[in-house]
Amino acid sequence: MEDNTNILQRLRKLEKSLLSVFFFIPTSLLFLVLISLLSYNGASIFCVHVPFPAKPSTDSGDFLPENSSSDQSPKRVFSSASKSSALLAVKENFPPLQKSEVLKPVSSLKVKWKRRNRATLRTLRPTPVSTRFSVRAKEFFHGSCLDSFNSSHCGCKIRFFMTWISSIELFGHRDLLSLESVFKFHSNACVLIVSTSLDSIRGQELLKPFRERGFRVTAVSPDFNYIFKNTLAEVWFDRLRKGSVDPGEVSLGQNISNLLRLLLLYKFGGVYIDTDVIVLRSFVRLRNVIGAQTTDLETGNWSRLNNAVMIFDKKHPLLLKFIEEFALTFDGNKWGHNGPYLVSRVVSRIGSRQGFDDFTVLPPMAFYPVDWSRVHGFFHGPRDAAQSKWIGSKFKLVRKESFAVHLWNKHSRNLNVEEGSIIHRLVLDTCVFCNSLAEAM
């Protein structure tokens, strides 16, 4: 019993000794030990996993300006997605993953868009006829007038370009009305229609009435290799044919036309117009101009340009910027991205920078006196006295201030040209044969 008592006394003395030592330890040291224990416990429970992407393939299809054969040296464009971790205090720059790498194999995407664009892709292939484009174009612009019935029409006072990527069956009477309006005010013009489908026996028959009147017009199959050569368009087009560029959901033919018109003006100089544009007066005094489609109501400045009518000198630097923008920012899934929005982006970005100030943006009344959302009003005839008065005043305004009117065929192709309408009056003023008008109504 006495032994047990002694043991208890010794234990109590030891406890007191330990407590005395504990209370003599500095508070800061105790706090540090406590924090260390908590940190160790947290690290054992939670962990951070930072995934690193696989090494990108060296034969990626990304467009690189340094791979271009262009004489120009545009600044390189870099794109990267950034990831960061606050816990690790590190920042990793990961290369962007292409949608095709995440969603579907590239091969399956190629099959899908090739099926969708089979007809257009077929027209992009070189043929014995298309490879003679440069020779035929030069002969047309600079050749003799032996095939002209009227010597007064010899020589090209002004060059007009049109493009037609669709089938010949879709080239209708309204497109012919556009051609008539060109010659109504430019009898000495040369009109080159760049088209594979119209460069045919049937196409020549459609153009025969114009030739018989002495007008110089022809259709020539495009040689894309020649037209795109020595520009960034050449690199983009090569990648398109190899399947490295997804044409997207927007019509490939439409986007090819958007690019083709830029190259035609850059290589030759002249006027480009869509086939749904009716010319209302001479373009002879216009030089290096593009038209605004809309303006800001508060500032009066243009808010959007359009590429349905463009007039530029050969090798104009702004055209080259348009071409580079197309190749570097192409997106086939956004309507207008490679057309009206493209020219708007570039002009907005360069402003009046030195070397790019030799061009003019004309107000909407010049080429786009009616917006696409209201174009139906130009096709309707008068229903009552009030509407008849409005049609009359609007017609006079357009005839006085506009060089052309864009019919916005995408939105008006199914509309009839009603008698007495603004379009009916405009066509009567601008037709040459005027027998196409009845068919268009």
C-alpha positions, 0 to 999 in steps of 0.5 A: 500500500505504501508503495502505491502511495509513493508511485502516485506522489512521483507521478504527480511531481512529474505532471507538475514538472511537465506543466511548468515546462509547458507554461514556460514555452514562448507563445509564438513557438506554440502557435508555430507548432500548431500551424505546422500540425494543421498544415500537415493535416490539410495537405494529407486530406486535400491535393491539387491536380494540375493537368498538362496537355499533350505535346502539340503535333508538329504538323498542326493545321493552324495558319501561320503567316510565316508560312506564306509566300507573300512578299508582305510580312504581316505581324505574327498572331499568337493565341494561347489559353491561360490557366493559373492556380492560386494555391501553387502560385504558378501560371501555365500557358497551354496551347489552344485545343482545336474543336476537332481534337476534342469533339471528333476526329479530323477525318470525320469532319473532312468527310462531312464538309466535303459532302456538303460542299461537293459541288463547289469543291468541284468548281475549284479544281483546275481544268484546261479551260480555267488555266487559260484565265490570265490569257483570256482576261488580258485578251478581253481587256486589251484585245482587238474589237474585231468581234464588235459590231460597233467600233464606238464600243472598242476599248475598255473605258472602265472595267466591271467584274462580277462573280457567279459561283452557282449553277447556270440554272440559278442565273436568272432575269434579275441578274441579266437586269443588273448587267443591262443597267451596267451598259445603260450608263457605261456603253464603253465598259468591259464586263468580265463575269468570273464563273465556271458555269457561265463559261459554257455554250449555254452561258454564251447564249445568255450573253449573246444579245449583249454582244450583238449590241456591241457591248463587251461582256464575257464569262471566264472560268477562274484559275484560282492558282493564278488569281490567289498567287503571291498573297495570303489567299494562296496559303488559305486556299491550299489549306482549304483544298487539303482539308485543313480549313473547315468551310463551315455552315455558310455557303462555301461559294459565297465565301469564295466569292467574297475572296475572289472579288478582292483578288480581282480588284487587286490584280486588275483594278476596276469596279466589282458589283454583285449581280443583284445590284442595279446601276443607276448612273455612271461610275466613271468619276468614282475612284477607290470607294466603298459604301456604308450600309448603315450609319450611327444615328447619334454620330452620323458616322458609318457603323457598317460597310458592305462589299457588294459594290467596290471600286479600287485601283490595281494593287491598292493597299487596302485591298491587300489588308482585306485579303490578309484579314480573310486568310487570317480570320476566316470563319465559315460559321458566321454569316457576313464575317468574311464579307461585310463585317470583314471590310468593316473591321479592317477599315475601322482598325486602320482608320486614316493611317498613313498609306491607307487614306487614299479611299472614300467611304460613301454614305448609304444612299450611294449604293444601299438606299434601302436596308435589307429589312425594308427592301420589300417596300421597294417591290410593292406597288401603290395600294392607295394615294398615300403609298403612291405619294411615298413611292413617288418621293422615294423614287425621286430621292433614289434617282437623285442621290444613288449610284446604284441600289442593292436588291438584297436578293437573299431577302427579295428573290421571292418577291414579285416586282409589282407594277408602279413599285420603286424597283419597277420604275428604276428598271424602266429607267435602267434597262437596255432590252427591257424584255427581261422586266416582264419575266422578272415581275 
